[in-house]
Amino acid sequence: MNVHDDEVADMEFFSDSMRPQPAAKFPLERAYFAVAIGLTVVVLIILCNHGIWRKTSLSKVSDGDSLSTAIAKFRMSISSPHDVFNILVFLRKKLHKNPSVIVAAAEACLTKYLLECLQDLPPDDERVPAVIDLMNELWSNPEARRLDLEEHSEEKYTKSFIGIVKKLSESAKEDAATTVEKPSTFSMFAPRKITYSMYEYKIIMAVGMMAIDLPRVQSAVGDEGGLGVIIDAMDSRRQDPRINKWGCWALMHLTFNHPPNKREVVQRGGIPIVTRILTSFIDREDIVQQALALILNLVADDFQTKISLSDVRQMALTHGIVDITQEAEKRYRGNQNLQRLCKAILDALIKEWS
């Protein structure tokens, strides 16, 4: 090989060594794999945020399930938020306007398991209103209400439920007072966040529902502070028609033929609160009827009264109940129930003038 050939060989060696080398295949495949995993996670997040994952993958009940099977699945799924939510919805559909199924659910102690589910839930958990809806469905039936709140529990359910209601109410107030903007965090299996105000009226309805025709339950609700929860809600949520309507309805059932509860409602400012509701919602026939029914409970003759009826009636007169009642009488001439309420209230108040 001559000198020229050596020079050519050296040039080829240096050019080869300086030429860019292709990257190794293995790291590139890893990068592709990582991108694929990232895209999969993004798709799952989108699916979960739109509820698709929840609707298709987490439901553990089927239309063919019996009541006892659904209740058993509910008990086993307490720790799985979305499974519990789906089962609660399923149970409510099964119970809705079906008296025999409602009584069977009460006999199976469904309320006990619902209370266990509620015990540790925060007020912004979507399972809370689902449980309350189911309780209202149960307690709308007199026999189920009697089984749940008298035979099975001897007021234990009542005390437990009012304790939970108070805890939820206080937690909601604390959350509202301390809420700050935080970066949103994602959890695939976390229940949907809601606000307490979205279902507060349902809780008030449940507190009133549980006491209908059950004097011992009326007493337990009063003893455990349930009246205060309702009155505070009515006083603080003055513009909310649902709170005011169901608050009057619940207090009417809680005070009916129950002198101690009447006394507490009056002492907590019930008369001015109800007259304010009547003035604010005079154009809402449904609210006016519930508010007047409550007023009648408070001012009507009661031989077992624990408070001066004369003082109660004078308080009502001071807050303009006569003008309000006469206005309601004129507005709703076609409502016979409301007409009877107005007449009974005015007759009771006339005793203070005679």
C-alpha positions in Angstrom: 0.0 0.0 0.0 1.5 3.3 -1.0 1.4 6.6 0.9 -1.6 7.8 -0.9 -3.6 4.7 0.1 -2.7 5.2 3.7 -3.9 8.8 3.6 -7.2 7.7 2.1 -7.7 5.1 4.8 -7.0 7.6 7.6 -9.5 10.0 6.1 -12.2 7.3 5.9 -11.5 6.3 9.6 -11.9 9.9 10.8 -15.0 10.6 8.7 -16.7 7.5 10.1 -15.8 8.4 13.7 -17.1 11.9 13.3 -20.4 10.9 11.6 -23.5 11.1 13.9 -24.4 7.7 15.2 -28.1 6.6 15.4 -29.7 6.6 18.9 -30.2 3.2 20.5 -33.5 1.6 19.9 -34.3 0.7 23.5 -34.5 4.2 25.0 -36.7 5.4 22.1 -39.2 2.6 22.7 -39.3 3.5 26.4 -40.2 7.1 25.4 -43.0 5.8 23.2 -44.3 3.6 26.0 -44.2 6.5 28.5 -46.2 8.7 26.1 -48.7 5.9 25.6 -49.2 5.5 29.4 -49.6 9.3 29.8 -52.3 9.4 27.1 -54.1 6.5 28.7 -54.2 8.3 32.0 -55.5 11.5 30.4 -58.3 9.5 28.7 -59.2 7.8 32.0 -59.3 11.2 33.8 -61.7 12.6 31.1 -63.9 9.5 31.3 -64.1 9.8 35.1 -64.8 13.5 35.1 -67.7 12.9 32.7 -69.1 10.1 34.9 -68.6 7.4 32.2 -66.3 5.3 34.3 -68.7 5.5 37.2 -71.7 4.5 35.1 -70.1 1.6 33.4 -67.5 0.0 35.7 -68.4 0.6 39.3 -72.1 -0.4 39.6 -72.6 -3.6 41.4 -76.4 -3.9 41.3 -78.6 -5.1 38.5 -82.3 -4.8 37.8 -82.7 -8.5 38.7 -81.4 -8.1 42.3 -83.8 -8.6 45.1 -84.2 -6.1 48.0 -82.3 -8.4 50.4 -79.5 -8.8 47.8 -79.3 -5.0 47.3 -79.2 -4.4 51.0 -76.5 -7.0 51.5 -74.4 -5.4 48.7 -74.9 -2.0 50.3 -73.5 -3.3 53.6 -70.5 -4.8 51.8 -69.8 -1.7 49.7 -69.7 1.0 52.4 -66.0 1.7 51.7 -66.5 2.1 48.0 -68.0 5.6 47.4 -69.5 5.2 43.9 -70.7 1.6 44.5 -72.6 2.9 47.5 -74.1 5.8 45.6 -75.3 3.5 42.8 -76.8 1.0 45.3 -78.6 3.9 47.1 -80.1 5.1 43.8 -81.2 1.5 43.0 -82.8 1.0 46.5 -84.7 4.2 46.2 -86.2 3.2 42.8 -87.1 -0.1 44.4 -88.9 1.5 47.4 -90.5 4.4 45.6 -94.3 4.4 46.2 -94.2 0.7 47.0 -95.5 0.2 50.6 -94.8 -3.5 50.9 -91.2 -3.1 49.8 -90.7 -0.1 52.1 -92.0 -2.1 55.1 -89.8 -5.0 54.2 -86.8 -2.6 54.0 -87.6 -1.3 57.5 -87.9 -4.9 58.8 -84.5 -5.6 57.4 -83.1 -2.7 59.4 -82.0 -0.7 56.4 -82.1 2.5 58.4 -79.4 1.1 60.7 -77.1 0.6 57.7 -77.9 4.0 56.3 -77.0 5.7 59.6 -73.7 3.7 59.7 -73.0 5.0 56.1 -73.8 8.6 57.2 -71.7 8.6 60.3 -68.4 9.6 58.9 -69.4 11.4 55.7 -68.5 15.1 55.2 -71.3 17.5 54.1 -69.9 17.8 50.6 -70.2 14.1 49.8 -72.8 13.1 47.2 -73.8 10.0 49.2 -75.3 12.2 52.0 -78.4 13.5 50.0 -78.8 10.0 48.5 -79.0 8.5 52.0 -81.4 11.3 53.1 -83.6 10.7 50.1 -83.8 7.0 50.9 -84.6 7.8 54.6 -87.5 10.1 53.5 -88.8 7.3 51.3 -88.7 4.9 54.2 -90.3 7.3 56.7 -93.0 8.4 54.4 -94.7 5.1 55.3 -96.3 5.1 58.7 -95.7 1.4 59.4 -92.0 1.6 58.3 -91.6 4.8 60.5 -93.1 3.0 63.5 -90.8 -0.1 63.0 -87.7 2.1 62.5 -88.2 4.6 65.2 -90.1 2.8 67.9 -89.8 -1.0 67.8 -86.3 -1.4 66.4 -84.5 1.4 68.1 -86.3 2.8 71.1 -85.3 6.3 69.9 -81.7 5.3 69.2 -82.1 5.9 65.5 -83.6 9.3 66.3 -80.8 10.4 68.5 -78.2 9.1 66.1 -79.8 10.8 63.2 -80.1 14.2 64.9 -76.5 13.9 66.1 -75.4 13.4 62.5 -77.6 16.3 61.3 -76.0 18.6 63.8 -72.5 17.4 62.8 -73.2 18.0 59.1 -74.7 21.4 59.8 -71.7 22.5 61.9 -69.2 21.1 59.4 -70.9 23.0 56.6 -70.7 26.2 58.5 -67.0 25.7 59.3 -66.2 24.8 55.7 -68.0 28.0 54.5 -66.1 30.1 56.9 -62.7 28.7 56.1 -63.0 28.0 52.4 -60.0 29.2 50.4 -59.0 28.7 46.8 -57.0 25.5 46.5 -55.6 23.7 43.5 -58.0 21.0 42.4 -56.8 17.5 43.0 -58.0 14.5 41.1 -59.0 11.1 42.6 -60.5 8.5 40.3 -62.6 7.0 43.1 -63.5 10.1 45.1 -67.2 10.9 45.4 -68.5 14.0 43.5 -68.3 17.2 45.6 -71.6 19.0 46.4 -72.6 21.7 48.8 -74.7 21.3 52.0 -77.1 24.0 50.9 -78.1 21.8 47.9 -79.8 19.3 50.1 -80.3 21.0 53.5 -84.1 21.2 52.9 -84.2 17.4 52.5 -82.6 17.0 56.0 -85.2 19.3 57.5 -87.9 17.3 55.7 -86.4 14.1 57.2 -86.4 15.5 60.8 -90.0 16.5 60.4 -91.0 13.2 58.7 -89.6 11.0 61.5 -91.8 12.6 64.1 -95.2 12.4 62.5 -97.7 10.8 65.0 -94.8 9.5 67.2 -94.7 11.5 70.5 -91.6 9.8 71.8 -89.8 10.7 68.6 -91.0 14.3 68.9 -89.5 14.4 72.4 -86.2 12.8 71.3 -85.8 15.4 68.4 -86.4 18.2 70.9 -84.1 16.8 73.5 -81.3 16.2 71.0 -81.4 19.8 69.6 -83.2 19.1 66.3 -85.6 22.1 66.7 -82.6 24.4 66.9 -81.1 23.1 63.7 -84.4 23.8 61.8 -85.0 27.2 63.3 -81.4 28.3 62.7 -81.7 27.3 59.0 -84.9 29.2 58.6 -83.4 32.3 60.2 -80.1 32.2 58.2 -81.5 31.1 54.8 -84.3 33.7 54.7 -84.6 33.9 50.9 -84.7 30.1 50.3 -88.3 29.0 49.7 -87.5 25.3 50.2 -85.9 25.9 53.6 -88.8 28.1 54.7 -91.5 25.8 53.4 -90.1 22.5 54.8 -89.0 24.2 58.0 -92.5 25.3 58.7 -93.8 21.8 57.7 -91.3 20.1 60.0 -91.9 22.3 63.0 -95.6 21.9 62.6 -95.3 18.1 63.0 -92.7 18.4 65.8 -95.0 20.8 67.8 -98.3 19.1 67.1 -99.8 18.1 70.5 -96.4 18.5 72.1 -96.2 21.4 74.6 -92.5 21.2 75.4 -91.6 21.5 71.7 -94.1 24.4 71.3 -92.4 26.2 74.2 -88.9 25.8 72.7 -90.0 27.0 69.2 -91.5 30.1 70.8 -88.5 30.7 73.0 -86.2 30.4 70.0 -88.0 33.2 68.2 -90.4 31.0 66.1 -93.2 33.6 66.0 -91.3 36.5 64.4 -89.5 34.0 62.0 -92.8 32.6 60.8 -94.5 36.0 60.4 -91.5 37.2 58.4 -91.8 34.1 56.2 -95.5 34.8 55.6 -94.7 38.4 54.7 -91.8 37.5 52.4 -93.6 34.6 50.6 -97.3 35.8 50.7 -97.5 35.0 47.0 -96.5 31.4 47.5 -99.7 29.5 48.5 -97.8 26.3 49.5 -95.5 28.2 51.9 -98.3 30.3 53.3 -100.3 27.2 54.1 -97.4 25.5 56.0 -96.6 28.7 57.9 -100.2 29.3 59.0 -100.5 25.6 60.1 -97.5 26.2 62.3 -98.9 29.5 63.7 -102.1 27.7 64.6 -100.2 25.0 66.5 -98.6 27.7 68.5 -101.6 30.0 69.3 -104.4 27.4 69.6 -105.8 26.3 73.0 -103.7 23.7 74.7 -104.6 22.5 78.2 -101.2 21.0 78.7 -99.3 24.0 77.6 -95.9 24.7 79.1 -96.0 28.4 78.2 -98.4 31.3 78.6 -100.7 31.2 75.6 -101.7 34.8 76.3 -98.0 35.8 75.9 -97.7 33.7 72.7 -100.8 35.3 71.2 -99.7 38.8 72.1 -96.4 38.2 70.5 -98.2 37.0 67.3 -100.4 40.1 67.4 -97.3 42.4 67.8 -95.7 40.9 64.7 -98.8 41.6 62.6 -100.3 38.2 62.3 -103.9 39.5 62.0 -103.1 41.6 58.9 -101.1 38.8 57.4 -103.9 36.2 58.0 -106.5 38.5 56.5 -104.4 39.0 53.5 -103.9 35.3 53.0 -107.7 34.8 53.4 -108.4 37.3 50.6 -105.7 35.9 48.2 -106.6 32.3 48.5 -110.4 32.1 48.6 -110.4 28.9 46.6 -108.3 27.0 49.1 -110.6 25.6 51.7 -107.9 24.2 53.9 -106.2 27.5 54.0 -109.5 29.3 54.7 -110.1 27.0 57.7 -106.6 27.7 59.0 -107.2 31.5 58.8 -110.5 31.3 60.6 -109.0 29.1 63.4 -106.1 31.5 63.9 -108.3 34.6 64.0 -110.7 32.8 66.4 -107.8 32.0 68.8 -106.6 35.5 68.7 -110.0 37.0 69.3 -109.8 35.5 72.8 -107.1 38.0 73.6 -109.4 40.9 72.6 -112.5 39.8 74.5 
